[in-house]
Every structure is written in C-alpha cells, then in structure tokens.
Amino acid sequence: MASYDLKNLSAYDFELLAKDLLEKELKLPLESFSVGKDQGIDIRYSSAKKNQIVIQCKHYIGSKLSDLLTAATHELPKVKLLQPDRYILVTSLGLLPDAKDKLKDLFSPYIQSTQDIIGYEALNDLISTHKDVERKHYKLWMTSTEVLKYILHSAVYSRSKIDQIAMLRKAQIYVQNRTFGRALKILGKNHYCIISGVPGIGKTTLAEVLALKYQTRGYELITVSLNIDDAYRVLDEEKKQLFLFDDFLGSTFLEDRLKDNSVVRFIEHVAKAKNKRFILTTREYILKQAIEQSEGYARAQLKKCIVKQEHYTRKVKAHILYNHLYFSNLSSDYRAALTVDRNYLKIVDHKTFSPRIIEWMTNELNVRNIPPAEYSDQFLDALDNPKVIWKIAFERHLSPQARSVVLLLGFLYDSVDINDFAVLLRSWKSDGFHDQVEWNMAFKISLRELDGTFVKFDGSDGTVLKYHNPSISDFISEYAAQSPEILNSFLSAELKFWDQFGRAIQGLPNADTEISAKIKTHIAASMIRNIFLPTLELERSYSDSTRKKTKSIFARLRLVLDLIQGITSNESESVRTDILRLAIQEAHGTFEANYDVYFVLSTLEKRFGTEALIEVYELIRVRILQCTNYVELTELSDIHRLLSNYDEEEDKLALQRFEELSNQYELEDSLYELRKTEEAISDFMSNNDMLHSSLLDEVRDKISELEREETEADSDDDEHSESVCESRQTEQRENKEIDSMFGAL
C-alpha cells in the first residue's frame, strides 16, 4: 500500500484533504467552519441538530505526541461548549494504540471510539481507498514514497535529477487551477503542449507539475536545457519519455532559434509516438513572433495552453499566497504584517497579481532588509511595479563583483559556459584585485551570492550560467540601455567572442539622430572586423571538442545589416561593401542555406543590384541543381524564390481567387469549417511558395476565439454573470473562507 509524505501539505491543504476523505467515508455533506480559529471547529456536519459531528484537524507531522496532547488539552474546553454528538480528531502524526487510548479518554464522551481518532496510518488507508480524492489532491500522487522512489531514480542525467528535486520543492506551493486540467487534456490528446503566457504568470510551475504527473505514469523525465539537441541525443524509441523544454524560444535572438525547424520536427515526431510526451513553455508574444517569422512554425499549427490572469480565482490566488507564506523561511513578524487590516486581501485582489512576485516577496533572502512594519507596503509596491524589486536588489543588495556578473550576462546569450564567462568577466572587470587567486575567490563568492536569486546553474554538470528567470534579463536590458557608460565600458573591453555584440546592439538608442547613426555604424564596423570570432561554448561535455557554432556567418551579416539599415554615410557604405565581399567569400564554402542567406542577398541586391551578386547567384543556382530530393529543395526554397523572378501580381490574383472561393465556407458558424479553411489556405500557400497571408491570420484568430469559447463553456470553473447583490454575497463568502485560511498562519 502506498505511503504518502504529508509534510508537503500546508495546514489548509491538510484540512481540505481531511474534509474530502471524511465526506467519502461518512457519506455525508461536510462544511468547513470559517467563523474563526478559536471556536474549536475545522469541519462539521450539521442537520436538524447543531454540531451533530465536529471534526478537528491537527497537522502535526514531525511533532511529538506530547505536543499533540498539549494542543488537545487546550481544545477540550471548546469541545465541552460545543457539546457535539460525535467528535473526530484527524492528525498527520503517527499514533500507536496507547496514544489513541489517551486521546479517547481525554475527549470522552465526545470521541465515541478510537476509530474516530485518525492518525497518519489511518489517513494513508483512506487515501488508498478513495482514489478519486487522491487524484484531486495532486500533492498526494506526487509524494507517495513509491512515486518519490521512482522519480528520483528514473532520470539518466544528474541535471534531470537536480531538476526533479527542485520540482518537488516547488510542488509544495503549487495550487491547482483550471489551466492544469486543460493542459493535461491537450498533452494527452496531442502528446505535446506549449504553455504560453505573460512573464511571471506561472508557466514553468505548471509545466513542472505536469511533468511530475507523467512520471507517476512511468515516464522518464528529460529536461532540455540549452537546445533541442539535448532531446535528440537521449531519444529512445523503446522507453516512455517526457521531454520538458522551458523557455524554448528564449527571450532574445529569436532568429537563432528559427534558423532550422528541429524543434518543430521533434514535436511532429512526439505527436506520432505513443510513448513520448513533450512540454514546452514560452512567452505568448515570442510564440506569435515565431509563427509570423517562420514558415515551419506557422505550418505546424501548434497546440498551446495559454495561462492567463483570469484563470486564477480569488480563492486560488489566496491559496497561492498562503502556501508561499506557510512554506517560507520568513519570521512570524512578516507573516503577521500581512494579517494586519487583512493586508493579504489587498495582495490577492491586486490587478497585477503575479506568482513570480509572490515567490520573490516571500523569500527571506530578498526581504531581509525590509522592516516587518513596511513589508505589506513593499509587497504592494512590488506588484505595482515588478521591476522595482530587481532594481532595489541590484543596486542596494549586491556586491560590486556580483553586479558585474549580472550586467555581463545581460550582454550575452541566454546561457554561457561558466569557464568562458570567467574569461570575459576578467577581461572586463579585473581592476582592484592584486592577483589571479584573489580575483578567482571574489568571482566564486559572487556566484554563491547570486545563486537562486539572479542566476542559476544548468547543463549536464552544472557549469552553464543563466538568469534565474526571463524577467531579470528584461530588467538588465532596459537598465543597460538607460546607462550609456555601461555600454561604452563593455564595448571598450577586449572582445573574445562574437556573442558579446548581441545584447549590446539591442541596448542601442533607436532614435534616428546623427549621434545614434554614428554609434551604430561604429559598432557595425567593429562587428565586421570581428566576424569570425568564435561562438561562446554552452557545454563542454559534447563528444566533439570543437565549439558548437550557434550563428552562421550569414546570420552575423544579417545582424550587421539590421543595425545599419536606413543609415546613409560613407562609413555605412564601406560596411555594406565589406558585407558583400564576405557574402561572396562565404558562398564559396560550405553553408546551410536558410532564411539568413536569403535576407542578406535580397538586401544587398536592393543596394548593389543583381550584377554585383552574380557570382553568389551562380553558386547558389549550382547548389539547387545538386539537390537530390524534395526536402533538400525545400530548405533552399527562400533562395530559389529570390532567383526565380516569379510574377508577384500573378500570385496576388491567385490568392484573391482563393479568397473568393473560401467565402463559400461558413466561417462564423463552425470550428470544423474553419479548420478546413485553414488547411486549404495553408496548402495553397505551400504550393505557391508564399510565406504569409492576412486571410490565414484572420481564420486562425477566429479558430482561437471559438476554441476559447468552447473551452470556457465546458469548464466547471466558468464564471457566470451575477447580479450586483449576488456578486457581493459571493465576495463576502470568499472573504470568510480566505480569512479562515490565513487565520491558520
């Protein structure tokens, strides 16, 4: 029989579990008693006679029997006042027979039998008997000892094991809401699910809880850390495997992630495999950019679950806040500050309620410099302006060396090998130290200072450094853009990797001024001079000892062209001439034909004309003729389109004719018809080498709208319109329940 680890339940979770189990066991409707924690009632059954059955819950796991007996003695006067016909005591503490006898004698005659004293062992029996209750309380199926044993010993990589332990800790504070059921349904039906939403809404936590759910079904967890190659390397067709790829599109350099369709191909493979599941997370706006910019992503018609603010009901938000406080290392003074004037309600009802802010503000390390008397106000300020928490912590709480680490990471890709990073940091910030040993010590101390707040370590051996979450990256990007001296200091250092240009050019001013143009042209020239610098290494454990190339030369040329676009000067013309020279030079070598090549050549054609690119054109034409199958030709389709001189007007007329035909479909009346229309438009675009159609966007928007309406109609949690009076009554009832919840703190 399964043995459940109840220490992951908060006092409120434990009470809800006891209520659901006893409702099943007693076959009676029970109610939570929420008039106050001092009345001696947690749960009761009341019909014609008041307080017919009173149930008291004591979540005392890990405590001593003497602690429970002391608490029970304090409860006895309240029980005598209530005079219940039957009194049931439920505790998470393990009880031997003599302990039950002592408790029965203490509460006689209200406890009629030792069977009405339900300890840890009896709770396990009830949970095992009532499987529907186990399924409802997700922490149970994640924390039975059999499940924990399987989870912690099933992974093949140390990174996955570390991730799993972190997931189990995070599961303590997770509160199930309706997006869980919807995502689980999508995952079961399609074998993959993309979880999207705004920053800080809880995408990663939802993905991790889903992953734990599938591990209980025997799936091996593989966390994809850096790129989809991680998944391909360990793919085993015979095993049940679940792949988790958090922030798979990243928050910067989207074009790098789109230069091939390896992620889409992996999704398509998983969709057809019965023993594979794939969970991905990303920000909603980045996913939309991917669909707009990549034909492969657009054609895939990806299935996603969007996490939205409105999916969190008031009770769910209150439960999230309560769980974070219950399992936090905050002192009682901070918790008490949130109960003064019911300040917790101000947080729960805040218009920008964010699980990420809740997590940050309930971590003792992040609020240790805030006096308890100011805690509530600071909490609300953080919700008003989330970037404030990063700014205060960055400027006031970090050592100078730690600030340098955070800033430098902002000028690189999302992940970097720690050894490469140390080389860069020392070349940028080495003054103030007498020797290498002293600098190394300061570097290690700064990493320990930042670990778990601003940064985290990833990779198979924990040597990949990255931001703790994407919102920190956003803050640093904005912070650096507003501080020209930081950018100047960074660019004046000796450059060792191409990646150092990346975030630097994102922080440049966009204003079309003479100064801005000069800065951009200067950096563009520097990028051309350093075009062949090596790429930062993300992992050193590859069997191939050479550096993994994450940016082709054509992709680099494209970035430079983007930077100087619209700038007219002798210096910018010189840069364009260098780009043309490098493009011709690179075309003679081996290159992967992709959208970057097409972009560079088409842009140069507008500037120099076809004759200037005749050598490149001829090389590409030869490669097209060398293609031996349709797949190879498809990969070259963008370049083929550039060379074919197709008649755009003819294509426009064809699309117009198709749009006229598509009007025969009843677009507004049926999801079935809409999906057929979407399929037809996609096929037409594919057959005519078209990348974009506004009609397709409109049809997909309508499909999303109808699917959303369908989901909301089917949802048990759908919120129906209420009258003003009903709404007030609902709020008052919820306030009582929330007050009771926080009264347990």
Secondary structure in CASP SS format (residue, H / E / C, confidence):
PFRMAT SS
TARGET T0000
AUTHOR 0000-0000-0000
METHOD secondary structure of the structure
MODEL  1
M C 1.00
A C 1.00
S C 1.00
Y E 1.00
D C 1.00
L H 1.00
K H 1.00
N H 1.00
L C 1.00
S C 1.00
A H 1.00
Y H 1.00
D H 1.00
F H 1.00
E H 1.00
L H 1.00
L H 1.00
A H 1.00
K H 1.00
D H 1.00
L H 1.00
L H 1.00
E H 1.00
K H 1.00
E H 1.00
L H 1.00
K C 1.00
L C 1.00
P C 1.00
L C 1.00
E E 1.00
S E 1.00
F C 1.00
S C 1.00
V C 1.00
G C 1.00
K C 1.00
D C 1.00
Q C 1.00
G C 1.00
I C 1.00
D C 1.00
I E 1.00
R E 1.00
Y E 1.00
S C 1.00
S C 1.00
A C 1.00
K C 1.00
K C 1.00
N C 1.00
Q C 1.00
I E 1.00
V E 1.00
I E 1.00
Q E 1.00
C E 1.00
K E 1.00
H C 1.00
Y C 1.00
I C 1.00
G C 1.00
S C 1.00
K C 1.00
L H 1.00
S H 1.00
D H 1.00
L H 1.00
L H 1.00
T H 1.00
A H 1.00
A H 1.00
T H 1.00
H H 1.00
E H 1.00
L H 1.00
P H 1.00
K H 1.00
V H 1.00
K H 1.00
L H 1.00
L H 1.00
Q C 1.00
P C 1.00
D C 1.00
R E 1.00
Y E 1.00
I E 1.00
L E 1.00
V E 1.00
T E 1.00
S C 1.00
L C 1.00
G C 1.00
L C 1.00
L C 1.00
P H 1.00
D H 1.00
A H 1.00
K H 1.00
D H 1.00
K H 1.00
L H 1.00
K H 1.00
D H 1.00
L H 1.00
F C 1.00
S C 1.00
P C 1.00
Y C 1.00
I C 1.00
Q C 1.00
S C 1.00
T H 1.00
Q H 1.00
D H 1.00
I E 1.00
I E 1.00
G C 1.00
Y H 1.00
E H 1.00
A H 1.00
L H 1.00
N H 1.00
D H 1.00
L H 1.00
I H 1.00
S H 1.00
T H 1.00
H C 1.00
K H 1.00
D H 1.00
V H 1.00
E H 1.00
R H 1.00
K H 1.00
H C 1.00
Y H 1.00
K H 1.00
L H 1.00
W H 1.00
M H 1.00
T H 1.00
S E 1.00
T H 1.00
E H 1.00
V H 1.00
L H 1.00
K H 1.00
Y H 1.00
I H 1.00
L H 1.00
H H 1.00
S H 1.00
A C 1.00
V C 1.00
Y C 1.00
S H 1.00
R H 1.00
S H 1.00
K H 1.00
I H 1.00
D H 1.00
Q H 1.00
I H 1.00
A H 1.00
M H 1.00
L H 1.00
R H 1.00
K H 1.00
A H 1.00
Q C 1.00
I C 1.00
Y C 1.00
V C 1.00
Q C 1.00
N C 1.00
R H 1.00
T H 1.00
F H 1.00
G H 1.00
R H 1.00
A H 1.00
L H 1.00
K H 1.00
I H 1.00
L H 1.00
G H 1.00
K H 1.00
N H 1.00
H C 1.00
Y E 1.00
C E 1.00
I E 1.00
I E 1.00
S E 1.00
G E 1.00
V C 1.00
P C 1.00
G C 1.00
I C 1.00
G C 1.00
K H 1.00
T H 1.00
T H 1.00
L H 1.00
A H 1.00
E H 1.00
V H 1.00
L H 1.00
A H 1.00
L H 1.00
K H 1.00
Y H 1.00
Q H 1.00
T C 1.00
R C 1.00
G C 1.00
Y C 1.00
E E 1.00
L E 1.00
I E 1.00
T E 1.00
V E 1.00
S C 1.00
L C 1.00
N C 1.00
I C 1.00
D H 1.00
D H 1.00
A H 1.00
Y H 1.00
R H 1.00
V H 1.00
L C 1.00
D C 1.00
E C 1.00
E C 1.00
K C 1.00
K C 1.00
Q E 1.00
L E 1.00
F E 1.00
L E 1.00
F E 1.00
D C 1.00
D C 1.00
F C 1.00
L C 1.00
G C 1.00
S C 1.00
T C 1.00
F C 1.00
L H 1.00
E H 1.00
D H 1.00
R H 1.00
L H 1.00
K C 1.00
D C 1.00
N C 1.00
S H 1.00
V H 1.00
V H 1.00
R H 1.00
F H 1.00
I H 1.00
E H 1.00
H H 1.00
V H 1.00
A H 1.00
K H 1.00
A C 1.00
K C 1.00
N C 1.00
K E 1.00
R E 1.00
F E 1.00
I E 1.00
L E 1.00
T E 1.00
T E 1.00
R E 1.00
E H 1.00
Y H 1.00
I H 1.00
L H 1.00
K H 1.00
Q H 1.00
A H 1.00
I H 1.00
E H 1.00
Q H 1.00
S C 1.00
E H 1.00
G H 1.00
Y H 1.00
A H 1.00
R H 1.00
A H 1.00
Q C 1.00
L C 1.00
K C 1.00
K E 1.00
C E 1.00
I E 1.00
V E 1.00
K C 1.00
Q H 1.00
E H 1.00
H H 1.00
Y C 1.00
T C 1.00
R H 1.00
K H 1.00
V H 1.00
K H 1.00
A H 1.00
H H 1.00
I H 1.00
L H 1.00
Y H 1.00
N H 1.00
H H 1.00
L H 1.00
Y H 1.00
F C 1.00
S C 1.00
N C 1.00
L C 1.00
S C 1.00
S H 1.00
D H 1.00
Y H 1.00
R H 1.00
A H 1.00
A H 1.00
L H 1.00
T H 1.00
V H 1.00
D H 1.00
R H 1.00
N H 1.00
Y H 1.00
L H 1.00
K H 1.00
I H 1.00
V H 1.00
D C 1.00
H C 1.00
K C 1.00
T C 1.00
F C 1.00
S C 1.00
P H 1.00
R H 1.00
I H 1.00
I H 1.00
E H 1.00
W H 1.00
M H 1.00
T C 1.00
N C 1.00
E H 1.00
L H 1.00
N H 1.00
V H 1.00
R C 1.00
N C 1.00
I C 1.00
P C 1.00
P H 1.00
A H 1.00
E H 1.00
Y H 1.00
S H 1.00
D H 1.00
Q H 1.00
F H 1.00
L H 1.00
D H 1.00
A H 1.00
L H 1.00
D H 1.00
N C 1.00
P C 1.00
K H 1.00
V H 1.00
I H 1.00
W H 1.00
K H 1.00
I H 1.00
A H 1.00
F H 1.00
E H 1.00
R H 1.00
H H 1.00
L C 1.00
S C 1.00
P H 1.00
Q H 1.00
A H 1.00
R H 1.00
S H 1.00
V H 1.00
V H 1.00
L H 1.00
L H 1.00
L H 1.00
G H 1.00
F C 1.00
L C 1.00
Y C 1.00
D C 1.00
S E 1.00
V E 1.00
D E 1.00
I H 1.00
N H 1.00
D H 1.00
F H 1.00
A H 1.00
V H 1.00
L H 1.00
L H 1.00
R H 1.00
S H 1.00
W H 1.00
K C 1.00
S C 1.00
D C 1.00
G C 1.00
F C 1.00
H C 1.00
D C 1.00
Q H 1.00
V H 1.00
E H 1.00
W H 1.00
N H 1.00
M H 1.00
A H 1.00
F H 1.00
K H 1.00
I H 1.00
S H 1.00
L H 1.00
R H 1.00
E H 1.00
L H 1.00
D E 1.00
G C 1.00
T C 1.00
F C 1.00
V E 1.00
K E 1.00
F E 1.00
D E 1.00
G C 1.00
S C 1.00
D C 1.00
G C 1.00
T C 1.00
V E 1.00
L E 1.00
K E 1.00
Y E 1.00
H C 1.00
N C 1.00
P H 1.00
S H 1.00
I H 1.00
S H 1.00
D H 1.00
F H 1.00
I H 1.00
S H 1.00
E H 1.00
Y H 1.00
A H 1.00
A H 1.00
Q C 1.00
S C 1.00
P H 1.00
E H 1.00
I H 1.00
L H 1.00
N H 1.00
S H 1.00
F H 1.00
L H 1.00
S H 1.00
A C 1.00
E C 1.00
L C 1.00
K C 1.00
F C 1.00
W H 1.00
D H 1.00
Q H 1.00
F H 1.00
G H 1.00
R H 1.00
A H 1.00
I H 1.00
Q H 1.00
G C 1.00
L C 1.00
P C 1.00
N C 1.00
A C 1.00
D C 1.00
T C 1.00
E H 1.00
I H 1.00
S H 1.00
A H 1.00
K H 1.00
I H 1.00
K H 1.00
T H 1.00
H H 1.00
I H 1.00
A H 1.00
A H 1.00
S H 1.00
M H 1.00
I H 1.00
R H 1.00
N C 1.00
I C 1.00
F C 1.00
L C 1.00
P C 1.00
T C 1.00
L C 1.00
E C 1.00
L C 1.00
E C 1.00
R C 1.00
S C 1.00
Y C 1.00
S C 1.00
D C 1.00
S C 1.00
T C 1.00
R C 1.00
K C 1.00
K C 1.00
T C 1.00
K C 1.00
S C 1.00
I H 1.00
F H 1.00
A H 1.00
R H 1.00
L H 1.00
R H 1.00
L H 1.00
V H 1.00
L H 1.00
D H 1.00
L H 1.00
I H 1.00
Q C 1.00
G C 1.00
I C 1.00
T C 1.00
S C 1.00
N H 1.00
E H 1.00
S H 1.00
E H 1.00
S H 1.00
V H 1.00
R H 1.00
T H 1.00
D H 1.00
I H 1.00
L H 1.00
R H 1.00
L H 1.00
A H 1.00
I H 1.00
Q H 1.00
E H 1.00
A H 1.00
H C 1.00
G C 1.00
T C 1.00
F C 1.00
E C 1.00
A C 1.00
N C 1.00
Y H 1.00
D H 1.00
V H 1.00
Y H 1.00
F H 1.00
V H 1.00
L H 1.00
S H 1.00
T H 1.00
L H 1.00
E H 1.00
K H 1.00
R H 1.00
F H 1.00
G C 1.00
T H 1.00
E H 1.00
A H 1.00
L H 1.00
I H 1.00
E H 1.00
V H 1.00
Y H 1.00
E H 1.00
L H 1.00
I H 1.00
R H 1.00
V H 1.00
R H 1.00
I H 1.00
L H 1.00
Q H 1.00
C C 1.00
T C 1.00
N C 1.00
Y H 1.00
V H 1.00
E H 1.00
L H 1.00
T H 1.00
E H 1.00
L C 1.00
S H 1.00
D H 1.00
I H 1.00
H H 1.00
R H 1.00
L H 1.00
L H 1.00
S H 1.00
N C 1.00
Y C 1.00
D C 1.00
E H 1.00
E H 1.00
E H 1.00
D H 1.00
K H 1.00
L H 1.00
A H 1.00
L H 1.00
Q H 1.00
R H 1.00
F H 1.00
E H 1.00
E H 1.00
L H 1.00
S H 1.00
N C 1.00
Q C 1.00
Y C 1.00
E C 1.00
L C 1.00
E C 1.00
D C 1.00
S C 1.00
L H 1.00
Y H 1.00
E H 1.00
L H 1.00
R H 1.00
K H 1.00
T H 1.00
E H 1.00
E H 1.00
A H 1.00
I H 1.00
S H 1.00
D H 1.00
F H 1.00
M H 1.00
S H 1.00
N H 1.00
N C 1.00
D C 1.00
M C 1.00
L C 1.00
H C 1.00
S C 1.00
S H 1.00
L H 1.00
L H 1.00
D H 1.00
E H 1.00
V H 1.00
R H 1.00
D H 1.00
K H 1.00
I H 1.00
S H 1.00
E H 1.00
L H 1.00
E H 1.00
R H 1.00
E H 1.00
E H 1.00
T H 1.00
E H 1.00
A H 1.00
D H 1.00
S C 1.00
D C 1.00
D C 1.00
D C 1.00
E C 1.00
H C 1.00
S C 1.00
E C 1.00
S C 1.00
V H 1.00
C H 1.00
E H 1.00
S H 1.00
R H 1.00
Q H 1.00
T H 1.00
E H 1.00
Q H 1.00
R H 1.00
E H 1.00
N H 1.00
K H 1.00
E H 1.00
I H 1.00
D H 1.00
S H 1.00
M H 1.00
F H 1.00
G H 1.00
A C 1.00
L C 1.00
END
